[in-house]
Amino acid sequence: MTIQVNGESRGIGDGHTVAALLRELDIRADRVAVELNLEILDRKDFETRGLCEGDRVEILSFIGGGAE
């Protein structure tokens, strides 16, 4: 099936979860926020939240910084 990940088409197998997608992309789940079809997901749901044909996934990384 095909989904959109950060605006790019990506083919994945049926039955993929958000957690499986992050592992496939070599992304640590504790370092990102994930939006699925305009819904921000709770990290605890990554393992059980399945992906479907046409889903739109945005993966947002946290960047550290601070004031002088």
N, CA, C, O and CB atoms as a CASP TS submission, in Angstrom:
PFRMAT TS
TARGET T0000
AUTHOR 0000-0000-0000
METHOD Language model
MODEL 1
PARENT N/A
ATOM      1  N   MET     1       0.844  -1.174   0.000  1.00  0.00           N
ATOM      2  CA  MET     1       0.000   0.000   0.000  1.00  0.00           C
ATOM      3  C   MET     1       0.888   1.235   0.000  1.00  0.00           C
ATOM      4  O   MET     1       2.077   1.152   0.307  1.00  0.00           O
ATOM      5  CB  MET     1      -0.960  -0.001   1.215  1.00  0.00           C
ATOM      6  N   THR     2       0.314   2.370  -0.341  1.00  0.00           N
ATOM      7  CA  THR     2       1.073   3.615  -0.428  1.00  0.00           C
ATOM      8  C   THR     2       0.537   4.620   0.578  1.00  0.00           C
ATOM      9  O   THR     2      -0.673   4.815   0.700  1.00  0.00           O
ATOM     10  CB  THR     2       1.012   4.197  -1.854  1.00  0.00           C
ATOM     11  N   ILE     3       1.458   5.255   1.296  1.00  0.00           N
ATOM     12  CA  ILE     3       1.127   6.327   2.229  1.00  0.00           C
ATOM     13  C   ILE     3       2.009   7.527   1.899  1.00  0.00           C
ATOM     14  O   ILE     3       2.940   7.418   1.101  1.00  0.00           O
ATOM     15  CB  ILE     3       1.320   5.871   3.721  1.00  0.00           C
ATOM     16  N   GLN     4       1.718   8.652   2.504  1.00  0.00           N
ATOM     17  CA  GLN     4       2.553   9.846   2.377  1.00  0.00           C
ATOM     18  C   GLN     4       3.303  10.033   3.692  1.00  0.00           C
ATOM     19  O   GLN     4       2.693  10.067   4.761  1.00  0.00           O
ATOM     20  CB  GLN     4       1.693  11.118   2.025  1.00  0.00           C
ATOM     21  N   VAL     5       4.629  10.154   3.609  1.00  0.00           N
ATOM     22  CA  VAL     5       5.449  10.407   4.797  1.00  0.00           C
ATOM     23  C   VAL     5       6.196  11.709   4.559  1.00  0.00           C
ATOM     24  O   VAL     5       7.036  11.806   3.665  1.00  0.00           O
ATOM     25  CB  VAL     5       6.448   9.216   5.088  1.00  0.00           C
ATOM     26  N   ASN     6       5.876  12.708   5.372  1.00  0.00           N
ATOM     27  CA  ASN     6       6.458  14.040   5.225  1.00  0.00           C
ATOM     28  C   ASN     6       6.381  14.524   3.779  1.00  0.00           C
ATOM     29  O   ASN     6       7.340  15.080   3.244  1.00  0.00           O
ATOM     30  CB  ASN     6       7.910  14.037   5.699  1.00  0.00           C
ATOM     31  N   GLY     7       5.212  14.300   3.153  1.00  0.00           N
ATOM     32  CA  GLY     7       4.956  14.806   1.819  1.00  0.00           C
ATOM     33  C   GLY     7       5.450  13.946   0.672  1.00  0.00           C
ATOM     34  O   GLY     7       5.260  14.311  -0.489  1.00  0.00           O
ATOM     35  N   GLU     8       6.080  12.813   0.961  1.00  0.00           N
ATOM     36  CA  GLU     8       6.595  11.938  -0.091  1.00  0.00           C
ATOM     37  C   GLU     8       5.889  10.588  -0.049  1.00  0.00           C
ATOM     38  O   GLU     8       5.634  10.037   1.022  1.00  0.00           O
ATOM     39  CB  GLU     8       8.119  11.751   0.055  1.00  0.00           C
ATOM     40  N   SER     9       5.579  10.065  -1.234  1.00  0.00           N
ATOM     41  CA  SER     9       4.948   8.748  -1.315  1.00  0.00           C
ATOM     42  C   SER     9       5.916   7.668  -0.870  1.00  0.00           C
ATOM     43  O   SER     9       7.109   7.713  -1.169  1.00  0.00           O
ATOM     44  CB  SER     9       4.460   8.467  -2.741  1.00  0.00           C
ATOM     45  N   ARG    10       5.370   6.686  -0.139  1.00  0.00           N
ATOM     46  CA  ARG    10       6.198   5.582   0.347  1.00  0.00           C
ATOM     47  C   ARG    10       5.354   4.325   0.361  1.00  0.00           C
ATOM     48  O   ARG    10       4.238   4.323   0.879  1.00  0.00           O
ATOM     49  CB  ARG    10       6.776   5.881   1.765  1.00  0.00           C
ATOM     50  N   GLY    11       5.881   3.267  -0.203  1.00  0.00           N
ATOM     51  CA  GLY    11       5.205   1.986  -0.171  1.00  0.00           C
ATOM     52  C   GLY    11       5.563   1.233   1.098  1.00  0.00           C
ATOM     53  O   GLY    11       6.730   1.170   1.485  1.00  0.00           O
ATOM     54  N   ILE    12       4.554   0.662   1.743  1.00  0.00           N
ATOM     55  CA  ILE    12       4.771  -0.147   2.947  1.00  0.00           C
ATOM     56  C   ILE    12       3.886  -1.389   2.853  1.00  0.00           C
ATOM     57  O   ILE    12       2.938  -1.432   2.069  1.00  0.00           O
ATOM     58  CB  ILE    12       4.458   0.674   4.256  1.00  0.00           C
ATOM     59  N   GLY    13       4.204  -2.383   3.651  1.00  0.00           N
ATOM     60  CA  GLY    13       3.407  -3.603   3.673  1.00  0.00           C
ATOM     61  C   GLY    13       2.119  -3.422   4.449  1.00  0.00           C
ATOM     62  O   GLY    13       2.010  -2.546   5.307  1.00  0.00           O
ATOM     63  N   ASP    14       1.148  -4.258   4.137  1.00  0.00           N
ATOM     64  CA  ASP    14      -0.114  -4.241   4.883  1.00  0.00           C
ATOM     65  C   ASP    14       0.164  -4.568   6.344  1.00  0.00           C
ATOM     66  O   ASP    14       1.074  -5.335   6.656  1.00  0.00           O
ATOM     67  CB  ASP    14      -1.138  -5.251   4.279  1.00  0.00           C
ATOM     68  N   GLY    15      -0.623  -3.984   7.230  1.00  0.00           N
ATOM     69  CA  GLY    15      -0.501  -4.283   8.649  1.00  0.00           C
ATOM     70  C   GLY    15       0.565  -3.481   9.370  1.00  0.00           C
ATOM     71  O   GLY    15       0.812  -3.716  10.553  1.00  0.00           O
ATOM     72  N   HIS    16       1.209  -2.533   8.684  1.00  0.00           N
ATOM     73  CA  HIS    16       2.231  -1.706   9.335  1.00  0.00           C
ATOM     74  C   HIS    16       1.598  -0.834  10.415  1.00  0.00           C
ATOM     75  O   HIS    16       0.476  -0.351  10.263  1.00  0.00           O
ATOM     76  CB  HIS    16       2.963  -0.824   8.297  1.00  0.00           C
ATOM     77  N   THR    17       2.317  -0.646  11.479  1.00  0.00           N
ATOM     78  CA  THR    17       1.924   0.304  12.516  1.00  0.00           C
ATOM     79  C   THR    17       2.837   1.519  12.426  1.00  0.00           C
ATOM     80  O   THR    17       3.834   1.509  11.704  1.00  0.00           O
ATOM     81  CB  THR    17       1.990  -0.345  13.937  1.00  0.00           C
ATOM     82  N   VAL    18       2.490   2.553  13.159  1.00  0.00           N
ATOM     83  CA  VAL    18       3.343   3.740  13.217  1.00  0.00           C
ATOM     84  C   VAL    18       4.717   3.356  13.758  1.00  0.00           C
ATOM     85  O   VAL    18       5.734   3.813  13.236  1.00  0.00           O
ATOM     86  CB  VAL    18       2.697   4.843  14.099  1.00  0.00           C
ATOM     87  N   ALA    19       4.758   2.526  14.792  1.00  0.00           N
ATOM     88  CA  ALA    19       6.037   2.098  15.374  1.00  0.00           C
ATOM     89  C   ALA    19       6.882   1.349  14.352  1.00  0.00           C
ATOM     90  O   ALA    19       8.093   1.560  14.277  1.00  0.00           O
ATOM     91  CB  ALA    19       5.798   1.211  16.605  1.00  0.00           C
ATOM     92  N   ALA    20       6.257   0.473  13.561  1.00  0.00           N
ATOM     93  CA  ALA    20       6.992  -0.272  12.541  1.00  0.00           C
ATOM     94  C   ALA    20       7.559   0.672  11.487  1.00  0.00           C
ATOM     95  O   ALA    20       8.680   0.475  11.018  1.00  0.00           O
ATOM     96  CB  ALA    20       6.085  -1.320  11.881  1.00  0.00           C
ATOM     97  N   LEU    21       6.801   1.686  11.113  1.00  0.00           N
ATOM     98  CA  LEU    21       7.287   2.673  10.149  1.00  0.00           C
ATOM     99  C   LEU    21       8.503   3.412  10.710  1.00  0.00           C
ATOM    100  O   LEU    21       9.495   3.597  10.005  1.00  0.00           O
ATOM    101  CB  LEU    21       6.169   3.676   9.788  1.00  0.00           C
ATOM    102  N   LEU    22       8.430   3.828  11.957  1.00  0.00           N
ATOM    103  CA  LEU    22       9.562   4.533  12.568  1.00  0.00           C
ATOM    104  C   LEU    22      10.801   3.637  12.609  1.00  0.00           C
ATOM    105  O   LEU    22      11.908   4.100  12.336  1.00  0.00           O
ATOM    106  CB  LEU    22       9.198   5.004  13.994  1.00  0.00           C
ATOM    107  N   ARG    23      10.621   2.356  12.948  1.00  0.00           N
ATOM    108  CA  ARG    23      11.761   1.430  12.959  1.00  0.00           C
ATOM    109  C   ARG    23      12.348   1.276  11.562  1.00  0.00           C
ATOM    110  O   ARG    23      13.567   1.264  11.392  1.00  0.00           O
ATOM    111  CB  ARG    23      11.337   0.055  13.507  1.00  0.00           C
ATOM    112  N   GLU    24      11.476   1.158  10.565  1.00  0.00           N
ATOM    113  CA  GLU    24      11.927   1.018   9.181  1.00  0.00           C
ATOM    114  C   GLU    24      12.725   2.240   8.734  1.00  0.00           C
ATOM    115  O   GLU    24      13.672   2.121   7.956  1.00  0.00           O
ATOM    116  CB  GLU    24      10.728   0.803   8.250  1.00  0.00           C
ATOM    117  N   LEU    25      12.340   3.411   9.228  1.00  0.00           N
ATOM    118  CA  LEU    25      13.030   4.648   8.883  1.00  0.00           C
ATOM    119  C   LEU    25      14.221   4.929   9.803  1.00  0.00           C
ATOM    120  O   LEU    25      14.910   5.937   9.644  1.00  0.00           O
ATOM    121  CB  LEU    25      12.058   5.808   8.935  1.00  0.00           C
ATOM    122  N   ASP    26      14.461   4.026  10.771  1.00  0.00           N
ATOM    123  CA  ASP    26      15.538   4.176  11.746  1.00  0.00           C
ATOM    124  C   ASP    26      15.405   5.476  12.543  1.00  0.00           C
ATOM    125  O   ASP    26      16.365   6.225  12.722  1.00  0.00           O
ATOM    126  CB  ASP    26      16.892   4.134  11.041  1.00  0.00           C
ATOM    127  N   ILE    27      14.181   5.712  13.012  1.00  0.00           N
ATOM    128  CA  ILE    27      13.871   6.903  13.805  1.00  0.00           C
ATOM    129  C   ILE    27      13.455   6.465  15.203  1.00  0.00           C
ATOM    130  O   ILE    27      12.592   5.601  15.362  1.00  0.00           O
ATOM    131  CB  ILE    27      12.749   7.756  13.132  1.00  0.00           C
ATOM    132  N   ARG    28      14.072   7.063  16.210  1.00  0.00           N
ATOM    133  CA  ARG    28      13.723   6.746  17.600  1.00  0.00           C
ATOM    134  C   ARG    28      12.395   7.395  17.970  1.00  0.00           C
ATOM    135  O   ARG    28      12.230   8.608  17.838  1.00  0.00           O
ATOM    136  CB  ARG    28      14.838   7.215  18.567  1.00  0.00           C
ATOM    137  N   ALA    29      11.464   6.591  18.428  1.00  0.00           N
ATOM    138  CA  ALA    29      10.126   7.073  18.752  1.00  0.00           C
ATOM    139  C   ALA    29      10.128   8.096  19.883  1.00  0.00           C
ATOM    140  O   ALA    29       9.242   8.949  19.946  1.00  0.00           O
ATOM    141  CB  ALA    29       9.240   5.911  19.124  1.00  0.00           C
ATOM    142  N   ASP    30      11.108   8.019  20.771  1.00  0.00           N
ATOM    143  CA  ASP    30      11.143   8.956  21.895  1.00  0.00           C
ATOM    144  C   ASP    30      11.672  10.330  21.507  1.00  0.00           C
ATOM    145  O   ASP    30      11.711  11.235  22.340  1.00  0.00           O
ATOM    146  CB  ASP    30      11.988   8.390  23.004  1.00  0.00           C
ATOM    147  N   ARG    31      12.076  10.494  20.262  1.00  0.00           N
ATOM    148  CA  ARG    31      12.655  11.763  19.799  1.00  0.00           C
ATOM    149  C   ARG    31      11.780  12.498  18.793  1.00  0.00           C
ATOM    150  O   ARG    31      12.192  13.520  18.246  1.00  0.00           O
ATOM    151  CB  ARG    31      14.003  11.511  19.184  1.00  0.00           C
ATOM    152  N   VAL    32      10.573  11.988  18.544  1.00  0.00           N
ATOM    153  CA  VAL    32       9.719  12.602  17.525  1.00  0.00           C
ATOM    154  C   VAL    32       8.274  12.708  17.991  1.00  0.00           C
ATOM    155  O   VAL    32       7.841  12.033  18.925  1.00  0.00           O
ATOM    156  CB  VAL    32       9.786  11.803  16.229  1.00  0.00           C
ATOM    157  N   ALA    33       7.553  13.575  17.310  1.00  0.00           N
ATOM    158  CA  ALA    33       6.090  13.622  17.407  1.00  0.00           C
ATOM    159  C   ALA    33       5.577  13.146  16.060  1.00  0.00           C
ATOM    160  O   ALA    33       6.196  13.408  15.029  1.00  0.00           O
ATOM    161  CB  ALA    33       5.546  15.084  17.772  1.00  0.00           C
ATOM    162  N   VAL    34       4.449  12.446  16.063  1.00  0.00           N
ATOM    163  CA  VAL    34       3.890  11.928  14.821  1.00  0.00           C
ATOM    164  C   VAL    34       2.455  12.429  14.673  1.00  0.00           C
ATOM    165  O   VAL    34       1.634  12.327  15.585  1.00  0.00           O
ATOM    166  CB  VAL    34       3.941  10.373  14.791  1.00  0.00           C
ATOM    167  N   GLU    35       2.194  12.968  13.497  1.00  0.00           N
ATOM    168  CA  GLU    35       0.853  13.396  13.133  1.00  0.00           C
ATOM    169  C   GLU    35       0.354  12.437  12.056  1.00  0.00           C
ATOM    170  O   GLU    35       1.026  12.224  11.046  1.00  0.00           O
ATOM    171  CB  GLU    35       0.834  14.895  12.635  1.00  0.00           C
ATOM    172  N   LEU    36      -0.804  11.871  12.272  1.00  0.00           N
ATOM    173  CA  LEU    36      -1.410  10.945  11.318  1.00  0.00           C
ATOM    174  C   LEU    36      -2.744  11.520  10.881  1.00  0.00           C
ATOM    175  O   LEU    36      -3.678  11.629  11.676  1.00  0.00           O
ATOM    176  CB  LEU    36      -1.588   9.521  11.937  1.00  0.00           C
ATOM    177  N   ASN    37      -2.825  11.886   9.610  1.00  0.00           N
ATOM    178  CA  ASN    37      -4.067  12.464   9.070  1.00  0.00           C
ATOM    179  C   ASN    37      -4.561  13.629   9.923  1.00  0.00           C
ATOM    180  O   ASN    37      -5.737  13.703  10.278  1.00  0.00           O
ATOM    181  CB  ASN    37      -5.158  11.389   8.978  1.00  0.00           C
ATOM    182  N   LEU    38      -3.640  14.534  10.244  1.00  0.00           N
ATOM    183  CA  LEU    38      -3.902  15.770  10.999  1.00  0.00           C
ATOM    184  C   LEU    38      -4.188  15.543  12.484  1.00  0.00           C
ATOM    185  O   LEU    38      -4.625  16.469  13.167  1.00  0.00           O
ATOM    186  CB  LEU    38      -5.065  16.494  10.385  1.00  0.00           C
ATOM    187  N   GLU    39      -3.957  14.353  12.990  1.00  0.00           N
ATOM    188  CA  GLU    39      -4.137  14.041  14.418  1.00  0.00           C
ATOM    189  C   GLU    39      -2.773  13.754  15.038  1.00  0.00           C
ATOM    190  O   GLU    39      -2.044  12.878  14.573  1.00  0.00           O
ATOM    191  CB  GLU    39      -5.104  12.819  14.616  1.00  0.00           C
ATOM    192  N   ILE    40      -2.435  14.496  16.091  1.00  0.00           N
ATOM    193  CA  ILE    40      -1.195  14.224  16.813  1.00  0.00           C
ATOM    194  C   ILE    40      -1.410  12.971  17.651  1.00  0.00           C
ATOM    195  O   ILE    40      -2.358  12.888  18.432  1.00  0.00           O
ATOM    196  CB  ILE    40      -0.768  15.442  17.709  1.00  0.00           C
ATOM    197  N   LEU    41      -0.520  11.998  17.482  1.00  0.00           N
ATOM    198  CA  LEU    41      -0.665  10.732  18.194  1.00  0.00           C
ATOM    199  C   LEU    41       0.081  10.751  19.521  1.00  0.00           C
ATOM    200  O   LEU    41       1.138  11.369  19.651  1.00  0.00           O
ATOM    201  CB  LEU    41      -0.164   9.582  17.333  1.00  0.00           C
ATOM    202  N   ASP    42      -0.485  10.069  20.490  1.00  0.00           N
ATOM    203  CA  ASP    42       0.190   9.839  21.757  1.00  0.00           C
ATOM    204  C   ASP    42       1.235   8.742  21.520  1.00  0.00           C
ATOM    205  O   ASP    42       0.950   7.741  20.862  1.00  0.00           O
ATOM    206  CB  ASP    42      -0.833   9.436  22.896  1.00  0.00           C
ATOM    207  N   ARG    43       2.413   8.928  22.045  1.00  0.00           N
ATOM    208  CA  ARG    43       3.506   7.981  21.838  1.00  0.00           C
ATOM    209  C   ARG    43       3.112   6.549  22.239  1.00  0.00           C
ATOM    210  O   ARG    43       3.569   5.585  21.624  1.00  0.00           O
ATOM    211  CB  ARG    43       4.734   8.425  22.635  1.00  0.00           C
ATOM    212  N   LYS    44       2.277   6.416  23.252  1.00  0.00           N
ATOM    213  CA  LYS    44       1.881   5.077  23.722  1.00  0.00           C
ATOM    214  C   LYS    44       1.051   4.333  22.676  1.00  0.00           C
ATOM    215  O   LYS    44       0.897   3.116  22.770  1.00  0.00           O
ATOM    216  CB  LYS    44       1.085   5.188  25.032  1.00  0.00           C
ATOM    217  N   ASP    45       0.517   5.041  21.687  1.00  0.00           N
ATOM    218  CA  ASP    45      -0.309   4.424  20.652  1.00  0.00           C
ATOM    219  C   ASP    45       0.474   4.011  19.406  1.00  0.00           C
ATOM    220  O   ASP    45      -0.096   3.394  18.506  1.00  0.00           O
ATOM    221  CB  ASP    45      -1.401   5.368  20.258  1.00  0.00           C
ATOM    222  N   PHE    46       1.756   4.335  19.332  1.00  0.00           N
ATOM    223  CA  PHE    46       2.547   4.038  18.134  1.00  0.00           C
ATOM    224  C   PHE    46       2.544   2.548  17.799  1.00  0.00           C
ATOM    225  O   PHE    46       2.459   2.184  16.626  1.00  0.00           O
ATOM    226  CB  PHE    46       3.980   4.518  18.321  1.00  0.00           C
ATOM    227  N   GLU    47       2.635   1.686  18.801  1.00  0.00           N
ATOM    228  CA  GLU    47       2.713   0.232  18.552  1.00  0.00           C
ATOM    229  C   GLU    47       1.401  -0.351  18.038  1.00  0.00           C
ATOM    230  O   GLU    47       1.407  -1.357  17.328  1.00  0.00           O
ATOM    231  CB  GLU    47       3.116  -0.493  19.828  1.00  0.00           C
ATOM    232  N   THR    48       0.284   0.265  18.387  1.00  0.00           N
ATOM    233  CA  THR    48      -1.007  -0.314  18.023  1.00  0.00           C
ATOM    234  C   THR    48      -1.721   0.420  16.893  1.00  0.00           C
ATOM    235  O   THR    48      -2.663  -0.112  16.307  1.00  0.00           O
ATOM    236  CB  THR    48      -1.892  -0.342  19.220  1.00  0.00           C
ATOM    237  N   ARG    49      -1.285   1.621  16.588  1.00  0.00           N
ATOM    238  CA  ARG    49      -1.967   2.414  15.555  1.00  0.00           C
ATOM    239  C   ARG    49      -1.546   1.936  14.171  1.00  0.00           C
ATOM    240  O   ARG    49      -0.398   2.117  13.763  1.00  0.00           O
ATOM    241  CB  ARG    49      -1.656   3.927  15.721  1.00  0.00           C
ATOM    242  N   GLY    50      -2.483   1.327  13.458  1.00  0.00           N
ATOM    243  CA  GLY    50      -2.208   0.804  12.130  1.00  0.00           C
ATOM    244  C   GLY    50      -2.265   1.887  11.071  1.00  0.00           C
ATOM    245  O   GLY    50      -2.913   2.920  11.244  1.00  0.00           O
ATOM    246  N   LEU    51      -1.576   1.632   9.973  1.00  0.00           N
ATOM    247  CA  LEU    51      -1.580   2.550   8.846  1.00  0.00           C
ATOM    248  C   LEU    51      -2.414   1.955   7.718  1.00  0.00           C
ATOM    249  O   LEU    51      -2.437   0.740   7.521  1.00  0.00           O
ATOM    250  CB  LEU    51      -0.136   2.848   8.368  1.00  0.00           C
ATOM    251  N   CYS    52      -3.105   2.833   6.976  1.00  0.00           N
ATOM    252  CA  CYS    52      -3.985   2.417   5.892  1.00  0.00           C
ATOM    253  C   CYS    52      -3.594   3.123   4.599  1.00  0.00           C
ATOM    254  O   CYS    52      -2.932   4.161   4.614  1.00  0.00           O
ATOM    255  CB  CYS    52      -5.456   2.708   6.242  1.00  0.00           C
ATOM    256  N   GLU    53      -4.013   2.546   3.498  1.00  0.00           N
ATOM    257  CA  GLU    53      -3.781   3.135   2.182  1.00  0.00           C
ATOM    258  C   GLU    53      -4.162   4.615   2.182  1.00  0.00           C
ATOM    259  O   GLU    53      -5.252   4.990   2.615  1.00  0.00           O
ATOM    260  CB  GLU    53      -4.578   2.378   1.103  1.00  0.00           C
ATOM    261  N   GLY    54      -3.240   5.449   1.688  1.00  0.00           N
ATOM    262  CA  GLY    54      -3.514   6.873   1.559  1.00  0.00           C
ATOM    263  C   GLY    54      -3.291   7.701   2.807  1.00  0.00           C
ATOM    264  O   GLY    54      -3.456   8.921   2.765  1.00  0.00           O
ATOM    265  N   ASP    55      -2.917   7.072   3.932  1.00  0.00           N
ATOM    266  CA  ASP    55      -2.664   7.842   5.152  1.00  0.00           C
ATOM    267  C   ASP    55      -1.564   8.869   4.913  1.00  0.00           C
ATOM    268  O   ASP    55      -0.658   8.663   4.105  1.00  0.00           O
ATOM    269  CB  ASP    55      -2.278   6.906   6.316  1.00  0.00           C
ATOM    270  N   ARG    56      -1.668   9.979   5.638  1.00  0.00           N
ATOM    271  CA  ARG    56      -0.655  11.038   5.582  1.00  0.00           C
ATOM    272  C   ARG    56       0.017  11.129   6.941  1.00  0.00           C
ATOM    273  O   ARG    56      -0.622  11.445   7.945  1.00  0.00           O
ATOM    274  CB  ARG    56      -1.284  12.415   5.176  1.00  0.00           C
ATOM    275  N   VAL    57       1.304  10.849   6.960  1.00  0.00           N
ATOM    276  CA  VAL    57       2.087  10.836   8.201  1.00  0.00           C
ATOM    277  C   VAL    57       3.101  11.968   8.153  1.00  0.00           C
ATOM    278  O   VAL    57       3.838  12.111   7.177  1.00  0.00           O
ATOM    279  CB  VAL    57       2.800   9.461   8.407  1.00  0.00           C
ATOM    280  N   GLU    58       3.137  12.762   9.200  1.00  0.00           N
ATOM    281  CA  GLU    58       4.169  13.789   9.362  1.00  0.00           C
ATOM    282  C   GLU    58       4.959  13.428  10.601  1.00  0.00           C
ATOM    283  O   GLU    58       4.390  13.226  11.674  1.00  0.00           O
ATOM    284  CB  GLU    58       3.551  15.238   9.475  1.00  0.00           C
ATOM    285  N   ILE    59       6.277  13.345  10.454  1.00  0.00           N
ATOM    286  CA  ILE    59       7.157  13.018  11.564  1.00  0.00           C
ATOM    287  C   ILE    59       7.975  14.266  11.880  1.00  0.00           C
ATOM    288  O   ILE    59       8.720  14.770  11.039  1.00  0.00           O
ATOM    289  CB  ILE    59       8.082  11.790  11.227  1.00  0.00           C
ATOM    290  N   LEU    60       7.821  14.747  13.098  1.00  0.00           N
ATOM    291  CA  LEU    60       8.453  15.995  13.517  1.00  0.00           C
ATOM    292  C   LEU    60       9.533  15.705  14.548  1.00  0.00           C
ATOM    293  O   LEU    60       9.275  15.069  15.569  1.00  0.00           O
ATOM    294  CB  LEU    60       7.408  16.977  14.089  1.00  0.00           C
ATOM    295  N   SER    61      10.743  16.176  14.273  1.00  0.00           N
ATOM    296  CA  SER    61      11.860  15.980  15.202  1.00  0.00           C
ATOM    297  C   SER    61      11.977  17.156  16.147  1.00  0.00           C
ATOM    298  O   SER    61      11.656  18.291  15.793  1.00  0.00           O
ATOM    299  CB  SER    61      13.176  15.784  14.440  1.00  0.00           C
ATOM    300  N   PHE    62      12.439  16.873  17.350  1.00  0.00           N
ATOM    301  CA  PHE    62      12.686  17.928  18.317  1.00  0.00           C
ATOM    302  C   PHE    62      14.116  18.424  18.145  1.00  0.00           C
ATOM    303  O   PHE    62      15.047  17.633  17.996  1.00  0.00           O
ATOM    304  CB  PHE    62      12.440  17.430  19.768  1.00  0.00           C
ATOM    305  N   ILE    63      14.275  19.738  18.166  1.00  0.00           N
ATOM    306  CA  ILE    63      15.593  20.328  18.031  1.00  0.00           C
ATOM    307  C   ILE    63      15.858  21.156  19.281  1.00  0.00           C
ATOM    308  O   ILE    63      15.067  22.026  19.646  1.00  0.00           O
ATOM    309  CB  ILE    63      15.704  21.196  16.733  1.00  0.00           C
ATOM    310  N   GLY    64      16.979  20.871  19.927  1.00  0.00           N
ATOM    311  CA  GLY    64      17.332  21.607  21.141  1.00  0.00           C
ATOM    312  C   GLY    64      17.913  22.964  20.812  1.00  0.00           C
ATOM    313  O   GLY    64      18.370  23.218  19.697  1.00  0.00           O
ATOM    314  N   GLY    65      17.883  23.792  21.766  1.00  0.00           N
ATOM    315  CA  GLY    65      18.428  25.142  21.589  1.00  0.00           C
ATOM    316  C   GLY    65      18.135  25.931  22.843  1.00  0.00           C
ATOM    317  O   GLY    65      17.582  25.405  23.808  1.00  0.00           O
ATOM    318  N   GLY    66      18.496  27.152  22.824  1.00  0.00           N
ATOM    319  CA  GLY    66      18.212  27.955  23.997  1.00  0.00           C
ATOM    320  C   GLY    66      18.670  29.384  23.805  1.00  0.00           C
ATOM    321  O   GLY    66      19.279  29.749  22.799  1.00  0.00           O
ATOM    322  N   ALA    67      18.359  30.156  24.788  1.00  0.00           N
ATOM    323  CA  ALA    67      18.737  31.565  24.760  1.00  0.00           C
ATOM    324  C   ALA    67      20.161  31.735  25.258  1.00  0.00           C
ATOM    325  O   ALA    67      20.693  30.896  25.985  1.00  0.00           O
ATOM    326  CB  ALA    67      17.771  32.405  25.607  1.00  0.00           C
ATOM    327  N   GLU    68      20.750  32.818  24.856  1.00  0.00           N
ATOM    328  CA  GLU    68      22.117  33.109  25.310  1.00  0.00           C
ATOM    329  C   GLU    68      22.134  33.534  26.745  1.00  0.00           C
ATOM    330  O   GLU    68      23.199  33.818  27.292  1.00  0.00           O
ATOM    331  CB  GLU    68      22.753  34.185  24.456  1.00  0.00           C
TER
END
